[in-house]
């Protein structure tokens, strides 16, 4: 019985470590995509489609670190600031 409980605890612990690693990798990928979208926008700041891509990428990136996977008002402001900075505004 004790061995079974210990095994279950180990399995849960390993699953959490793996899950955290996967989440970190996803967040890192989202960050890279967001930065790429911002650099493309900086090259062509008048392009509305690039602006929309940067906005979407920013929302995905910021929401990836939230428990409910929704960007907050502060995240939206940060994204707007990033986009404005990329556009030279």
N, CA, C and O atoms as a Tinker XYZ file with bonds, in Angstrom:
   356  protein
     1  N      0.826000   -1.197000    0.000000    73     2
     2  CA     0.000000    0.000000    0.000000    64     1     3
     3  C      0.871000    1.262000    0.000000    63     2     4     5
     4  O      0.614000    2.195000   -0.761000    81     3
     5  N      1.889000    1.287000    0.845000    73     3     6
     6  CA     2.780000    2.443000    0.927000    64     5     7
     7  C      3.542000    2.621000   -0.377000    63     6     8     9
     8  O      3.759000    3.746000   -0.829000    81     7
     9  N      3.943000    1.522000   -0.972000    73     7    10
    10  CA     4.663000    1.586000   -2.248000    64     9    11
    11  C      3.770000    2.161000   -3.349000    63    10    12    13
    12  O      4.239000    2.937000   -4.182000    81    11
    13  N      2.514000    1.794000   -3.359000    73    11    14
    14  CA     1.570000    2.301000   -4.347000    64    13    15
    15  C      1.396000    3.808000   -4.197000    63    14    16    17
    16  O      1.393000    4.536000   -5.189000    81    15
    17  N      1.252000    4.271000   -2.970000    73    15    18
    18  CA     1.101000    5.710000   -2.711000    64    17    19
    19  C      2.357000    6.453000   -3.146000    63    18    20    21
    20  O      2.275000    7.514000   -3.765000    81    19
    21  N      3.508000    5.900000   -2.824000    73    19    22
    22  CA     4.772000    6.524000   -3.216000    64    21    23
    23  C      4.904000    6.594000   -4.739000    63    22    24    25
    24  O      5.357000    7.598000   -5.287000    81    23
    25  N      4.503000    5.520000   -5.408000    73    23    26
    26  CA     4.526000    5.505000   -6.868000    64    25    27
    27  C      3.588000    6.556000   -7.455000    63    26    28    29
    28  O      3.955000    7.236000   -8.414000    81    27
    29  N      2.408000    6.701000   -6.911000    73    27    30
    30  CA     1.459000    7.704000   -7.386000    64    29    31
    31  C      2.007000    9.114000   -7.184000    63    30    32    33
    32  O      1.858000    9.969000   -8.057000    81    31
    33  N      2.631000    9.356000   -6.052000    73    31    34
    34  CA     3.231000   10.663000   -5.783000    64    33    35
    35  C      4.339000   10.948000   -6.792000    63    34    36    37
    36  O      4.443000   12.063000   -7.304000    81    35
    37  N      5.160000    9.952000   -7.076000    73    35    38
    38  CA     6.236000   10.123000   -8.062000    64    37    39
    39  C      5.679000   10.411000   -9.451000    63    38    40    41
    40  O      6.190000   11.275000  -10.164000    81    39
    41  N      4.640000    9.693000   -9.831000    73    39    42
    42  CA     4.026000    9.901000  -11.144000    64    41    43
    43  C      3.459000   11.315000  -11.250000    63    42    44    45
    44  O      3.654000   11.990000  -12.261000    81    43
    45  N      2.767000   11.759000  -10.221000    73    43    46
    46  CA     2.197000   13.110000  -10.221000    64    45    47
    47  C      3.305000   14.147000  -10.294000    63    46    48    49
    48  O      3.188000   15.129000  -11.026000    81    47
    49  N      4.366000   13.943000   -9.551000    73    47    50
    50  CA     5.495000   14.878000   -9.538000    64    49    51
    51  C      6.149000   14.951000  -10.914000    63    50    52    53
    52  O      6.433000   16.043000  -11.407000    81    51
    53  N      6.389000   13.806000  -11.535000    73    51    54
    54  CA     7.005000   13.770000  -12.864000    64    53    55
    55  C      6.089000   14.419000  -13.898000    63    54    56    57
    56  O      6.554000   15.142000  -14.779000    81    55
    57  N      4.795000   14.163000  -13.789000    73    55    58
    58  CA     3.836000   14.764000  -14.719000    64    57    59
    59  C      3.845000   16.287000  -14.591000    63    58    60    61
    60  O      3.777000   16.988000  -15.601000    81    59
    61  N      3.926000   16.804000  -13.380000    73    59    62
    62  CA     3.985000   18.262000  -13.176000    64    61    63
    63  C      5.253000   18.855000  -13.767000    63    62    64    65
    64  O      5.207000   19.913000  -14.395000    81    63
    65  N      6.369000   18.199000  -13.578000    73    63    66
    66  CA     7.630000   18.686000  -14.136000    64    65    67
    67  C      7.538000   18.728000  -15.658000    63    66    68    69
    68  O      7.923000   19.719000  -16.278000    81    67
    69  N      7.033000   17.666000  -16.255000    73    67    70
    70  CA     6.902000   17.610000  -17.711000    64    69    71
    71  C      5.942000   18.690000  -18.201000    63    70    72    73
    72  O      6.217000   19.372000  -19.187000    81    71
    73  N      4.823000   18.839000  -17.512000    73    71    74
    74  CA     3.830000   19.840000  -17.891000    64    73    75
    75  C      4.403000   21.248000  -17.811000    63    74    76    77
    76  O      4.160000   22.064000  -18.700000    81    75
    77  N      5.158000   21.540000  -16.762000    73    75    78
    78  CA     5.782000   22.860000  -16.627000    64    77    79
    79  C      6.787000   23.111000  -17.747000    63    78    80    81
    80  O      6.875000   24.221000  -18.272000    81    79
    81  N      7.541000   22.079000  -18.110000    73    79    82
    82  CA     8.526000   22.215000  -19.184000    64    81    83
    83  C      7.828000   22.501000  -20.509000    63    82    84    85
    84  O      8.271000   23.362000  -21.269000    81    83
    85  N      6.757000   21.796000  -20.787000    73    83    86
    86  CA     6.004000   22.002000  -22.020000    64    85    87
    87  C      5.422000   23.414000  -22.032000    63    86    88    89
    88  O      5.483000   24.095000  -23.056000    81    87
    89  N      4.857000   23.862000  -20.907000    73    87    90
    90  CA     4.303000   25.210000  -20.826000    64    89    91
    91  C      5.375000   26.264000  -21.050000    63    90    92    93
    92  O      5.127000   27.266000  -21.722000    81    91
    93  N      6.564000   26.051000  -20.496000    73    91    94
    94  CA     7.669000   26.991000  -20.706000    64    93    95
    95  C      8.066000   27.058000  -22.176000    63    94    96    97
    96  O      8.353000   28.135000  -22.698000    81    95
    97  N      8.082000   25.909000  -22.838000    73    95    98
    98  CA     8.440000   25.869000  -24.254000    64    97    99
    99  C      7.385000   26.581000  -25.106000    63    98   100   101
   100  O      7.718000   27.290000  -26.056000    81    99
   101  N      6.129000   26.388000  -24.762000    73    99   102
   102  CA     5.048000   27.058000  -25.490000    64   101   103
   103  C      5.152000   28.562000  -25.296000    63   102   104   105
   104  O      5.028000   29.328000  -26.252000    81   103
   105  N      5.380000   28.985000  -24.052000    73   103   106
   106  CA     5.498000   30.412000  -23.769000    64   105   107
   107  C      6.694000   31.020000  -24.517000    63   106   108   109
   108  O      6.600000   32.129000  -25.043000    81   107
   109  N      7.803000   30.299000  -24.561000    73   107   110
   110  CA     8.986000   30.783000  -25.284000    64   109   111
   111  C      8.690000   30.904000  -26.777000    63   110   112   113
   112  O      9.096000   31.876000  -27.413000    81   111
   113  N      7.988000   29.924000  -27.335000    73   111   114
   114  CA     7.619000   29.964000  -28.751000    64   113   115
   115  C      6.687000   31.143000  -29.031000    63   114   116   117
   116  O      6.844000   31.830000  -30.041000    81   115
   117  N      5.733000   31.378000  -28.157000    73   115   118
   118  CA     4.808000   32.498000  -28.321000    64   117   119
   119  C      5.555000   33.830000  -28.257000    63   118   120   121
   120  O      5.235000   34.762000  -28.994000    81   119
   121  N      6.548000   33.915000  -27.377000    73   119   122
   122  CA     7.348000   35.136000  -27.263000    64   121   123
   123  C      8.113000   35.391000  -28.562000    63   122   124   125
   124  O      8.145000   36.518000  -29.056000    81   123
   125  N      8.720000   34.353000  -29.105000    73   123   126
   126  CA     9.476000   34.492000  -30.354000    64   125   127
   127  C      8.566000   34.915000  -31.511000    63   126   128   129
   128  O      8.946000   35.755000  -32.326000    81   127
   129  N      7.377000   34.339000  -31.580000    73   127   130
   130  CA     6.428000   34.713000  -32.633000    64   129   131
   131  C      5.986000   36.167000  -32.474000    63   130   132   133
   132  O      5.843000   36.893000  -33.458000    81   131
   133  N      5.771000   36.583000  -31.224000    73   131   134
   134  CA     5.360000   37.962000  -30.957000    64   133   135
   135  C      6.465000   38.928000  -31.368000    63   134   136   137
   136  O      6.193000   39.947000  -32.004000    81   135
   137  N      7.694000   38.620000  -31.014000    73   135   138
   138  CA     8.816000   39.491000  -31.378000    64   137   139
   139  C      8.999000   39.548000  -32.900000    63   138   140   141
   140  O      9.318000   40.602000  -33.450000    81   139
   141  N      8.801000   38.424000  -33.570000    73   139   142
   142  CA     8.895000   38.392000  -35.027000    64   141   143
   143  C      7.801000   39.272000  -35.654000    63   142   144   145
   144  O      8.062000   40.019000  -36.597000    81   143
   145  N      6.589000   39.174000  -35.124000    73   143   146
   146  CA     5.487000   39.989000  -35.636000    64   145   147
   147  C      5.777000   41.476000  -35.427000    63   146   148   149
   148  O      5.483000   42.297000  -36.295000    81   147
   149  N      6.355000   41.819000  -34.272000    73   147   150
   150  CA     6.695000   43.219000  -34.012000    64   149   151
   151  C      7.798000   43.706000  -34.948000    63   150   152   153
   152  O      7.753000   44.848000  -35.406000    81   151
   153  N      8.789000   42.861000  -35.242000    73   151   154
   154  CA     9.856000   43.306000  -36.146000    64   153   155
   155  C      9.360000   43.456000  -37.572000    63   154   156   157
   156  O      9.795000   44.361000  -38.285000    81   155
   157  N      8.456000   42.582000  -38.000000    73   155   158
   158  CA     7.871000   42.741000  -39.333000    64   157   159
   159  C      7.071000   44.041000  -39.399000    63   158   160   161
   160  O      7.113000   44.759000  -40.398000    81   159
   161  N      6.347000   44.330000  -38.330000    73   159   162
   162  CA     5.558000   45.559000  -38.266000    64   161   163
   163  C      6.468000   46.782000  -38.289000    63   162   164   165
   164  O      6.139000   47.788000  -38.917000    81   163
   165  N      7.598000   46.702000  -37.615000    73   163   166
   166  CA     8.545000   47.825000  -37.597000    64   165   167
   167  C      9.078000   48.116000  -39.003000    63   166   168   169
   168  O      9.366000   49.266000  -39.335000    81   167
   169  N      9.209000   47.079000  -39.821000    73   167   170
   170  CA     9.679000   47.259000  -41.196000    64   169   171
   171  C      8.629000   47.917000  -42.086000    63   170   172   173
   172  O      8.965000   48.617000  -43.041000    81   171
   173  N      7.355000   47.686000  -41.765000    73   171   174
   174  CA     6.261000   48.247000  -42.560000    64   173   175
   175  C      5.132000   48.691000  -41.622000    63   174   176   177
   176  O      4.100000   48.026000  -41.539000    81   175
   177  N      5.326000   49.811000  -40.918000    73   175   178
   178  CA     4.384000   50.224000  -39.872000    64   177   179
   179  C      2.995000   50.621000  -40.361000    63   178   180   181
   180  O      2.077000   50.725000  -39.546000    81   179
   181  N      2.810000   50.842000  -41.638000    73   179   182
   182  CA     1.492000   51.241000  -42.170000    64   181   183
   183  C      0.611000   50.035000  -42.524000    63   182   184   185
   184  O     -0.571000   50.204000  -42.825000    81   183
   185  N      1.173000   48.829000  -42.492000    73   183   186
   186  CA     0.449000   47.629000  -42.892000    64   185   187
   187  C     -0.517000   47.190000  -41.789000    63   186   188   189
   188  O     -0.095000   46.740000  -40.724000    81   187
   189  N     -1.815000   47.326000  -42.060000    73   187   190
   190  CA    -2.844000   46.981000  -41.072000    64   189   191
   191  C     -2.848000   45.484000  -40.750000    63   190   192   193
   192  O     -3.130000   45.091000  -39.618000    81   191
   193  N     -2.538000   44.655000  -41.742000    73   191   194
   194  CA    -2.522000   43.207000  -41.512000    64   193   195
   195  C     -1.380000   42.820000  -40.567000    63   194   196   197
   196  O     -1.560000   41.959000  -39.705000    81   195
   197  N     -0.225000   43.438000  -40.718000    73   195   198
   198  CA     0.894000   43.166000  -39.813000    64   197   199
   199  C      0.587000   43.654000  -38.400000    63   198   200   201
   200  O      0.991000   43.040000  -37.413000    81   199
   201  N     -0.125000   44.755000  -38.326000    73   199   202
   202  CA    -0.538000   45.278000  -37.019000    64   201   203
   203  C     -1.474000   44.271000  -36.326000    63   202   204   205
   204  O     -1.344000   44.009000  -35.130000    81   203
   205  N     -2.410000   43.717000  -37.094000    73   203   206
   206  CA    -3.341000   42.718000  -36.552000    64   205   207
   207  C     -2.594000   41.451000  -36.130000    63   206   208   209
   208  O     -2.913000   40.856000  -35.101000    81   207
   209  N     -1.605000   41.040000  -36.922000    73   207   210
   210  CA    -0.815000   39.862000  -36.561000    64   209   211
   211  C     -0.055000   40.095000  -35.256000    63   210   212   213
   212  O      0.017000   39.206000  -34.408000    81   211
   213  N      0.506000   41.284000  -35.101000    73   211   214
   214  CA     1.231000   41.600000  -33.877000    64   213   215
   215  C      0.280000   41.593000  -32.678000    63   214   216   217
   216  O      0.630000   41.105000  -31.603000    81   215
   217  N     -0.910000   42.132000  -32.868000    73   215   218
   218  CA    -1.903000   42.147000  -31.797000    64   217   219
   219  C     -2.290000   40.725000  -31.401000    63   218   220   221
   220  O     -2.327000   40.395000  -30.215000    81   219
   221  N     -2.575000   39.892000  -32.382000    73   219   222
   222  CA    -2.951000   38.494000  -32.105000    64   221   223
   223  C     -1.806000   37.737000  -31.435000    63   222   224   225
   224  O     -2.016000   37.009000  -30.464000    81   223
   225  N     -0.606000   37.914000  -31.956000    73   223   226
   226  CA     0.558000   37.230000  -31.371000    64   225   227
   227  C      0.790000   37.688000  -29.938000    63   226   228   229
   228  O      1.113000   36.884000  -29.065000    81   227
   229  N      0.624000   38.983000  -29.704000    73   227   230
   230  CA     0.783000   39.513000  -28.349000    64   229   231
   231  C     -0.239000   38.935000  -27.392000    63   230   232   233
   232  O      0.084000   38.598000  -26.253000    81   231
   233  N     -1.469000   38.822000  -27.855000    73   231   234
   234  CA    -2.519000   38.237000  -26.995000    64   233   235
   235  C     -2.225000   36.768000  -26.698000    63   234   236   237
   236  O     -2.402000   36.317000  -25.566000    81   235
   237  N     -1.783000   36.026000  -27.697000    73   235   238
   238  CA    -1.425000   34.622000  -27.459000    64   237   239
   239  C     -0.266000   34.525000  -26.472000    63   238   240   241
   240  O     -0.292000   33.704000  -25.555000    81   239
   241  N      0.744000   35.362000  -26.662000    73   239   242
   242  CA     1.906000   35.326000  -25.773000    64   241   243
   243  C      1.523000   35.649000  -24.338000    63   242   244   245
   244  O      1.845000   34.888000  -23.425000    81   243
   245  N      0.844000   36.760000  -24.129000    73   243   246
   246  CA     0.507000   37.149000  -22.762000    64   245   247
   247  C     -0.478000   36.179000  -22.119000    63   246   248   249
   248  O     -0.375000   35.899000  -20.925000    81   247
   249  N     -1.425000   35.666000  -22.890000    73   247   250
   250  CA    -2.401000   34.741000  -22.307000    64   249   251
   251  C     -1.789000   33.384000  -21.983000    63   250   252   253
   252  O     -2.329000   32.640000  -21.164000    81   251
   253  N     -0.662000   33.056000  -22.620000    73   251   254
   254  CA    -0.035000   31.749000  -22.361000    64   253   255
   255  C      0.481000   31.647000  -20.929000    63   254   256   257
   256  O      0.666000   30.542000  -20.418000    81   255
   257  N      0.715000   32.778000  -20.279000    73   255   258
   258  CA     1.226000   32.729000  -18.911000    64   257   259
   259  C      0.127000   32.949000  -17.875000    63   258   260   261
   260  O      0.409000   32.979000  -16.677000    81   259
   261  N     -1.106000   33.103000  -18.313000    73   259   262
   262  CA    -2.229000   33.331000  -17.398000    64   261   263
   263  C     -2.945000   32.021000  -17.095000    63   262   264   265
   264  O     -3.104000   31.182000  -17.980000    81   263
   265  N     -3.380000   31.841000  -15.848000    73   263   266
   266  CA    -4.079000   30.592000  -15.496000    64   265   267
   267  C     -5.366000   30.378000  -16.301000    63   266   268   269
   268  O     -5.704000   29.246000  -16.644000    81   267
   269  N     -6.081000   31.464000  -16.600000    73   267   270
   270  CA    -7.326000   31.328000  -17.360000    64   269   271
   271  C     -7.113000   31.510000  -18.862000    63   270   272   273
   272  O     -8.067000   31.467000  -19.639000    81   271
   273  N     -5.864000   31.712000  -19.263000    73   271   274
   274  CA    -5.465000   31.876000  -20.666000    64   273   275
   275  C     -6.171000   33.049000  -21.350000    63   274   276   277
   276  O     -6.512000   32.980000  -22.530000    81   275
   277  N     -6.384000   34.121000  -20.591000    73   275   278
   278  CA    -6.962000   35.344000  -21.131000    64   277   279
   279  C     -6.050000   36.508000  -20.775000    63   278   280   281
   280  O     -5.622000   36.628000  -19.627000    81   279
   281  N     -5.746000   37.367000  -21.746000    73   279   282
   282  CA    -4.902000   38.521000  -21.420000    64   281   283
   283  C     -5.661000   39.512000  -20.542000    63   282   284   285
   284  O     -6.871000   39.682000  -20.690000    81   283
   285  N     -4.951000   40.155000  -19.636000    73   283   286
   286  CA    -5.567000   41.133000  -18.751000    64   285   287
   287  C     -5.578000   42.500000  -19.434000    63   286   288   289
   288  O     -5.025000   42.674000  -20.520000    81   287
   289  N     -6.209000   43.444000  -18.786000    73   287   290
   290  CA    -6.212000   44.825000  -19.280000    64   289   291
   291  C     -4.785000   45.351000  -19.359000    63   290   292   293
   292  O     -4.426000   46.047000  -20.308000    81   291
   293  N     -3.976000   45.018000  -18.364000    73   291   294
   294  CA    -2.574000   45.445000  -18.360000    64   293   295
   295  C     -1.805000   44.834000  -19.537000    63   294   296   297
   296  O     -0.942000   45.485000  -20.127000    81   295
   297  N     -2.123000   43.591000  -19.871000    73   295   298
   298  CA    -1.494000   42.947000  -21.024000    64   297   299
   299  C     -1.864000   43.690000  -22.313000    63   298   300   301
   300  O     -1.010000   43.928000  -23.167000    81   299
   301  N     -3.138000   44.050000  -22.444000    73   299   302
   302  CA    -3.594000   44.766000  -23.633000    64   301   303
   303  C     -2.857000   46.102000  -23.778000    63   302   304   305
   304  O     -2.484000   46.499000  -24.882000    81   303
   305  N     -2.655000   46.784000  -22.653000    73   303   306
   306  CA    -1.931000   48.057000  -22.687000    64   305   307
   307  C     -0.474000   47.821000  -23.093000    63   306   308   309
   308  O      0.083000   48.582000  -23.884000    81   307
   309  N      0.135000   46.776000  -22.556000    73   307   310
   310  CA     1.526000   46.453000  -22.904000    64   309   311
   311  C      1.648000   46.130000  -24.388000    63   310   312   313
   312  O      2.603000   46.554000  -25.041000    81   311
   313  N      0.694000   45.389000  -24.919000    73   311   314
   314  CA     0.703000   45.037000  -26.341000    64   313   315
   315  C      0.560000   46.309000  -27.184000    63   314   316   317
   316  O      1.294000   46.503000  -28.154000    81   315
   317  N     -0.379000   47.163000  -26.812000    73   315   318
   318  CA    -0.580000   48.423000  -27.550000    64   317   319
   319  C      0.707000   49.264000  -27.524000    63   318   320   321
   320  O      1.092000   49.851000  -28.536000    81   319
   321  N      1.362000   49.315000  -26.369000    73   319   322
   322  CA     2.623000   50.059000  -26.273000    64   321   323
   323  C      3.698000   49.465000  -27.169000    63   322   324   325
   324  O      4.441000   50.195000  -27.826000    81   323
   325  N      3.781000   48.136000  -27.195000    73   323   326
   326  CA     4.760000   47.460000  -28.053000    64   325   327
   327  C      4.487000   47.756000  -29.532000    63   326   328   329
   328  O      5.405000   48.030000  -30.305000    81   327
   329  N      3.225000   47.696000  -29.901000    73   327   330
   330  CA     2.862000   47.954000  -31.302000    64   329   331
   331  C      3.161000   49.402000  -31.668000    63   330   332   333
   332  O      3.718000   49.677000  -32.731000    81   331
   333  N      2.793000   50.322000  -30.794000    73   331   334
   334  CA     3.077000   51.735000  -31.065000    64   333   335
   335  C      4.567000   51.991000  -31.165000    63   334   336   337
   336  O      5.003000   52.769000  -32.015000    81   335
   337  N      5.349000   51.359000  -30.323000    73   335   338
   338  CA     6.793000   51.522000  -30.380000    64   337   339
   339  C      7.363000   50.954000  -31.683000    63   338   340   341
   340  O      8.262000   51.543000  -32.283000    81   339
   341  N      6.834000   49.815000  -32.111000    73   339   342
   342  CA     7.297000   49.208000  -33.364000    64   341   343
   343  C      6.949000   50.098000  -34.558000    63   342   344   345
   344  O      7.677000   50.137000  -35.550000    81   343
   345  N      5.829000   50.809000  -34.448000    73   343   346
   346  CA     5.394000   51.685000  -35.543000    64   345   347
   347  C      6.015000   53.069000  -35.460000    63   346   348   349
   348  O      5.803000   53.903000  -36.341000    81   347
   349  N      6.787000   53.317000  -34.400000    73   347   350
   350  CA     7.428000   54.624000  -34.245000    64   349   351
   351  C      6.483000   55.702000  -33.771000    63   350   352   353
   352  O      6.706000   56.886000  -34.025000    81   351
   353  N      5.442000   55.306000  -33.091000    73   351   354
   354  CA     4.447000   56.275000  -32.585000    64   353   355
   355  C      4.733000   56.654000  -31.147000    63   354   356
   356  O      4.003000   57.453000  -30.562000    81   355
